[in-house]
């Protein structure tokens, strides 16, 4: 268990999380407005892609809420389908969801990406192989990632994501990952 878990229940933490969660829930455009983005924690991610053995440390949004298109493009490439090498425009709401989660568990921790964008061909292959891939997976539209964070239990990661209330949260202990998506709030 991480030492910051009790801070999830502080008044300031709840207000910050509620503000960010509401902002994400109401802003569903390709690039959210600067007004709500400027209320979020710094737009910096530290990621490691388990499939491609690549690392990315990127600042995709500044303190004023301005998004850096080159940084977003770097994220699109980093989260590409590792099977076909295809990229997709990743949903900024998803990027913000990952960012909020990373900050809540301790911003210095690197988020490991198990799966990002999936091409339709790769998603179909997963279905044929009998994995639990959905036919209309959010992965195919750049709205989902599967993640793990070394040193943080999957249960803790799931609880943090659920408390943020920013989208879908799937718990896959056998697969050793938590699914995050920018669809409607739900969990399984």
N, C-alpha and C positions, 0 to 999 in steps of 0.2 A: 504494500500500500504506500502511496506517496504522502509526503508530509503536508501537502497543500490541500488535501481533501477536506479538512474541517473548514477552510476558508470559503468553500462553496456555500456555506450556510450563513456567512456574514451578511449584514444588511447591505453594505457597499457592494459585495459580490453579487447578491441577488438583484440589486438595482441595475448594476452594470450588465448582468446577464439578461435581465428582462428587457432593458433598453435595446441591447444588441439583437435579442431574439425577435422583438417586435419589428425592429428595422428590417431584419432579414425576411420576416413573414410578409411584410407589406411591399417590399421592393423586389419585383420579379422581372425587371428589365435586364437587357444584356449588360449594360454598365449602370450600376445604381447611382443615385444622385450623390453629389458631394456632401450635401447636408447630413445625410444619415451615415455615409461612409466615414466622415470626419469624427463621428462619435464612437467608432469602433477602435479596438486596440490597433497598434501599428500594423501595417500591412506587410509583414515580413514572415516568410516561411522557410523552414529548414526541412528538406525532404531527402529521402533516399529511396530509390526505386529498386525493389528486390529482384525484379525481372531483368532489368538492364544494367544493374550494378552502377547506376549513375547517382550523383548527388547534386542537389540544387539548393542554393541559399539565395533567396531573391526577395527584393522589396518591390511589391507590385502596386502599392498605393502609398502616397505620402500622407503626412499629417493633416493636410488640408482636404483630403478626400479625393485627390486626383489620381487616377489609375494610369499606370505606365504600360502602354500597349506592347512595347518590346518585352517587358517582364511577363505580361500575360501570354505573349507568344512563346516565350521560353517555357512557361508552365504548360501550355498546350503541347509542346514538343515533349517535354519531360513525362507527361501523363499519357503519351501516345499508346496505341495498341502495340504491345510488345510482340504480338504474333505476326502482324502484317506491316508494322511500322507506320501505319496511317495515323494522322493527327486529326483532332477535332477541336472546335472552339469549346473550351471548358466553361461551364456556367460560373460566372463570378460569384453567384450566391453559394455555390459549392466551395469555391476557394475561400470565401469568408467563413463558412462553416468549419472548414479544416483549420483556419487561422484561429478562430475563437476556441476551438477544442485544444489546439496546441498551447495557446496562452493559458487556458484554465488548468492544464496539467503541468505547466512549467515551460515557458517559452524557449528555453535552451534545449529542450528535448527534440530530437529529430523524429519526425513522423515517417514511418516506413510505409511505402505504397506497395500493396500486394497486387492491386489491379486498378487501373484508371479507365481511360476510354477503351472500349472494345469495338472492333469493327463488327458489322453484322455477320461476316463469314466466321470470325472467331467465336462470337456468341453462339452461332448455330453449331459449331464444332463442340463447344462445351455442353450444349444441350444433348447432342448425339452421344457424347461420352458419359452422359448420365449425371453430370454435376447439377447443382441446384440453380443454374442460370435461368433467368426468366426470359421468355420469348420477346417481351417488349421492355427489356432491361434499360434502366436509366443510364447504365454504362455506355450504351450505344448512342446516346444523345449528349454525352459529355456532362452528365448531371450526377455521376456517382463515382465513388472511389471505395476501395476496401483498404483498411489501414490497420497498423499495429504500431505500438510505441514501446521500444525496449525499456524495461524497468517499470512499466505500468501494466497492471493486470488488465485483461480484456474486460472484466466486469467494471473496473474503475473507468476505463475508456468509454464503455457503453453508458454508464451512469452520467458521466460528464456530458456526453452527446445528448442524452435524453433531457437533462436539465436545461441545456441550451434551447431545445425545442425548435430547431431551425429546419428540420426536414426529416427524412426517413432514417431510422437507425436499425440495422440488423445485427444480431449477435450470433457469431459463428465460432464457437469455441473449438470445434473439431478442425476447422480450417485455419484457426489461430488469427482471426481478423474480425474487425467491426466494419460493417458497411455503413457509409454515410451517403445520403443523396439530398439533392435540393428540391425534391418533390414535396408533397404535403406531409405534415407531421404525422408520423405513425411509427410503430415499432413492432419487431418480431424477434 
